Amino acid sequence: MALSSYGNAQHEFVKRVRDAIAAEGRACFKKKDWTCIAPSGGMNSCLTTDMTCHVETFYVKPVAVWIPHLLLPNFVPTCPHCKNKGGVDVANATFIKSPKTLHGIGSHRHLDTFMHQCSDCVRSFNGYNEASMELDGSALLGVFNFVCLKALQ
């Protein structure tokens, strides 16, 4: 079954990336650039290998995987609701339901992250929550290099 509006090929690619991160943890990001994890062999690898080619294979986009507690040593995100780190347990964080689409000029990719639970205020937040990232701005400055634009009002 596909994630949200993604095709099965994109779903399988995201699942492989998530499985690799679950198995390797921090070591996964020593081999891969978190900002752009592309399908192995390129998006059109079915043209140059013996693998079966499906139409949706051409639409598999790279994934950016923002998991700051794996990217930065000893990092714990701040809960945007109670503005405290104490109740956030990164060991129990899980992947969000579906990656967010990042639209680019030439192409796009998908942004995946973890959902964190705060035991202090009993609320949850995702890894790219703007308020949380603003509270942790001094630690994240220069690491999260995507610009998120809000719609003009």
N, C-alpha and C positions, 0 to 999 in steps of 0.2 A: 504494500500500500504506500502511496506517495505522501510525502509531507506537504501539507497545505496545498499550494498551487503548483508545486514542483512536479516534474515528471518522475517516473520511476528511476531513470538513469541518474538524475540529480539526487534523488533520495538515496540510492545505493552508494553514490560517491560520498555524500555527507555521512552516511552510516560508517563507511570504511574509515573516514577521517576520525570520527568520534571513537571508533573501536581502537584505532592506533593510539589516540591520546589516552584512552582508558588503560591500555596495556603498558604504554611507555611513560606516561606522565610527563614531567619536565623534560626528560630526555628527547621526547618527540620534537620539541622546539629547538633542539640543538642541530637537528638535521633539516628542519623545515622552517621557512619564513612564515610566521603566523599571519602576516598581512596578505599572503597570496599562496595558498596551498592548491596547486593546480592538479588536474587529473594526470596520472602518470602516462607518459607517452604522448601527451598533448591531447587536445579535445578531439582531434580527427585521427587518432591512432588506429582506428579500425580500417583506415585506408592503406596503412603501411604494415599491418600485422595480419595474422590469421584469425583475429577475433571476429565474432559475428557483428555485423554493422546494423544498427537500428537508427531510424530517423532521429529519435530523441537523444541519441548519443552526441549529436552535433550541438546540442543545447546545454550540455553540462558545463557549468561555470565554476571558476575557482572559488574557494572558501577562505575567508579571513576568520581566524578563530581567536577571539579575545578572551583569554583566561588569565588575568593578571597575577593570580596567586601561583600560577605555574611559570609565568614569564619573569616575575620579579621575586627575588628571594625574600621570604618571610612577609610577604604582602598579604594583608587582610583588607578587603574593601569596607568602607564605612557605610552603614545602613543609612539610606537617605531619609528614612522616616524618623528614627530616634537620634540620628547623627552620632552613633556609637559603633565602635568596632567589636566591643566585648561579646556581644551576642551572636556574631556572625561566625559560623563554623564552616570553613572552606572545605573541610574533609567530607561534609555531607552535601555539598553543592551538586546539582545535576544539570545536564544540558537543558536549555530551553526547548519548548515544544517544536518550534520551527525557526530556522535562521531567517534573519531580516535581509531583504534585498537592498544592496547598495548600488545605486544607479550611477554609472559613469558615462563619460562622453563617447568613448569608443565601444565599451562593453560594460558589463556589470559583474558583480560577484555577490556572494552571500556572506553575511556576518553572523557567525555563531558564537555563543557564549554560554555561561552557566547561570542558573537561577539560584540565588542564595536565600536562605532563611535566616531571620534574626530572631533569636529566642528571647531577647529583651522586650521587643515590642510585638512579637508574634506576627510579623509581616514578611513579605518576600520582595525581592527586587532582582532585576537581571544585571549582568556584568557591565552593560553599556548604559546603565541608568545615568542620565545627565547630572542629577543632583549628587549622586554618589561619587561620580567622577570629578565633579567640581570640588567636593569635600576632600578628595584625595589628589587634587591637582598638583601639589608639589611633588608627589611621588610619581605621578603619571605623565608629567610634562615631557614631551618629546617621545614618549613611547606609543601612545594612542594617536596615530597620525592621520586619522580620518576627520574630515570636516563634515559635520552634520548640519545641514541648513534647515531652518524652520520655514514654513510657508509664510510669506509676507501677508500681513493683515491689512 
